[in-house]
Amino acid sequence: MSDYDDSDRIDRWLREDARRTLADDGFSARVLAALPVPRPRPQAWLKPLLVIGSAALGSALAVLLAPGGLSVAQGFIDLATLRGMTPAAVTGIALSVTLLASALVLALEAD
């Protein structure tokens, strides 16, 4: 007899053994009944919608609350030339910190 025949017999025996049910006097049913009801998973589109909506709301608030006539690019130029904390520079820093915080939240969030 070859090794193939032996392994085939063992494989068949293991499959037949795995199909048999074990008498557990209702233990499996009691365990399954005691488990909490699974919570419904949120929709797949909800998370991206919340991120995009939050970004849009934050951008709208930044534009509305920024001092009038300021250029964010001018703020970065003020920072690069060490002119101090001009209102445009503060706006540029605030936008940068907001973007950094958003990136960290998205990077650290586990799915």
Residue pairs with C-beta under 8 A, 6 or more apart in sequence:
51 106
54 102
55 102
58 98
58 102
62 91
62 94
62 95
62 98
66 91
67 87
67 88
67 91
70 87
70 88
70 91
71 88
72 88
72 91
72 92
72 95
74 88
75 86
75 87
75 88
75 89
75 90
75 91
75 92
75 93
76 89
76 92
78 84
78 86
78 88
78 89
79 89
79 92
79 93
83 89
